[in-house]
Amino acid sequence: MFGIGPLELVVIAIVAVLVFGPDRLPEFARTAGRLLRQVRQMVNNAQNDLRNELGPEYADLELQDLNPKNFVRKHLLDPMDDDAPSSTEFTDTPAPRLPAGAKPPYDPEST
């Protein structure tokens, strides 16, 4: 959870009791929970609005996908992995050598 260990969580709880006092701490926790719930709801609504505006092509869009690195990986590189040749198509055997003085094959359409 956010990279916080159990000992750090105990220290945070003790500091919270000292700063807010045992009387106001439950009220503060309720307010923080309400605020977190509202922020989560706003994020979900914004994400749904974004999905609706972008159309069905991006129905699986997540906010993490808006990071350019993740977006490129998900929408450009992952589909290419499906078309990639399997590892059995590549072998370690070298290509056959041409006899001395022979010309290599030439494809006029490749240039």
Secondary structure by P-SEA (a helix, b strand, c coil): cccccaaaaaaaaaaaaaaccccaaaaaaaaaaaaaaaaaaaaaaaaaaaaaaacccccccccccccaaaaaaacccaaaaaacccccccccccccccccccccccccccc
